[in-house]
Amino acid sequence: MSASEVGQTLKGLKPRWETVPSWKRKLLYGAAALGLFGAGSDTMDAWKGEPQETPAASAPSLRTDLAAPAAATQATAGEPVGPVREFASRFTWGGATGRLGLSFSIAFLAALAIRWFIKTALTVIGLAAAGIAVLVHYGVIDASHFGDTTEWAKTAGPWLAEQTESFTNFLKGHLPSGAASGAGLFLGLRK
């Protein structure tokens, strides 16, 4: 096998953006644009000097014993009345769209990286196992040098579970939208 053939074989191990289907790339671009638009709209309001209120402070009161002012009761059909009108005029979708779009995008990219890592790791492990099997078969190395591998096999499962648990906790703690993150992970891991 020549060096160029080895290079062509190893080229498949490198994660390539071209291997991602075009519909997934478009979905990722759209989600990232949505997230950046949402984050940018809130930032633009802050630059303009418009006050940013917390949702609890700007939410309408749900009490029914409050007397509505006469001006608020004169709303036209389809227009919010009273405190709801005041809240609706100040509400922006920036924060929600920013969180949804960026959560999906980050989870999607993390899933792609995980998928590429798993594929690469399995390929390397398979090649190493095949190489060791060939060396043992031809007597170059003795199988007794490997010792008792049952201890390693017993500890590998719990170690892997602990590592994946800490990774999922990290992602859950840093991604604000669980549903968008879950969708991003699912679509990123899917072929």
C-alpha positions, -999 to +999 in steps of 0.1 A: +000+000+000+015+033-011+016+065+009-011+081-013-034+052-007-029+054+030-036+091+028-068+085+009-079+059+035-072+082+064-089+111+047-123+095+057-114+098+094-113+136+093-146+152+101-158+169+070-186+195+067-195+182+032-207+149+047-235+166+065-267+165+044-276+198+029-310+199+046-292+196+080-268+224+071-297+247+061-316+238+093-284+247+113-279+280+094-316+289+100-314+281+137-282+300+141-297+330+123-328+328+144-307+327+176-285+356+165-316+376+154-332+370+188-301+379+207-295+409+184-330+423+188-327+425+226-293+440+222-306+466+198-333+476+223-307+481+249-286+502+226-316+524+218-320+530+255-354+513+258-359+498+292-356+461+296-380+447+322-381+413+337-411+392+327-425+391+362-425+429+365-441+434+331-466+406+333-503+417+335-520+411+368-544+382+368-566+396+396-602+400+386-612+424+414-592+453+399-614+480+383-602+486+347-598+522+337-624+536+313-599+542+285-588+505+286-624+493+282-628+512+249-605+489+229-615+478+194-623+442+185-592+420+185-571+445+205-559+435+240-576+453+269-562+469+300-530+456+315-526+430+287-524+458+261-497+475+281-477+442+284-482+433+247-468+466+236-435+460+256-431+423+249-403+412+226-396+377+212-358+384+212-349+365+243-370+334+235-359+332+199-323+337+209-324+309+234-342+285+211-320+291+181-287+291+199-296+261+220-305+241+189-274+252+171-250+244+199-266+210+206-266+202+169-229+210+166-221+191+198-239+161+184-220+163+151-187+164+170-198+134+192-208+115+161-176+122+143-156+113+175-174+080+179-169+071+143-132+080+144-127+062+178-144+030+166-123+030+134-090+035+153-100+008+179-109-016+151-077-010+132-057-014+164-075-046+173-070-060+138-033-051+139-028-068+173-047-099+161-024-101+131+007-097+152-005-124+177-014-147+148+020-145+133+038-148+166+053-114+166+039-107+201+027-131+227-009-129+239+002-135+275+017-100+276-018-085+277-025-100+312-059-102+327-082-078+308-113-086+328-105-059+354-102-033+328-135-045+312-152-043+346-142-007+352-147+006+317-185+005+318-189+026+350-162+050+339-179+056+306-213+061+323-198+086+347-181+105+318-213+107+297-233+117+328-210+147+335-212+157+298-250+156+298-251+176+330-227+202+315-249+205+284-281+207+304-266+234+326-254+256+297-283+252+272-314+271+282-339+254+261-342+217+267-366+209+238-345+228+213-313+212+226-329+177+225-340+183+189-305+195+180-289+165+196-313+141+179-308+155+145-271+159+149-266+123+159-289+110+132-274+100+099 
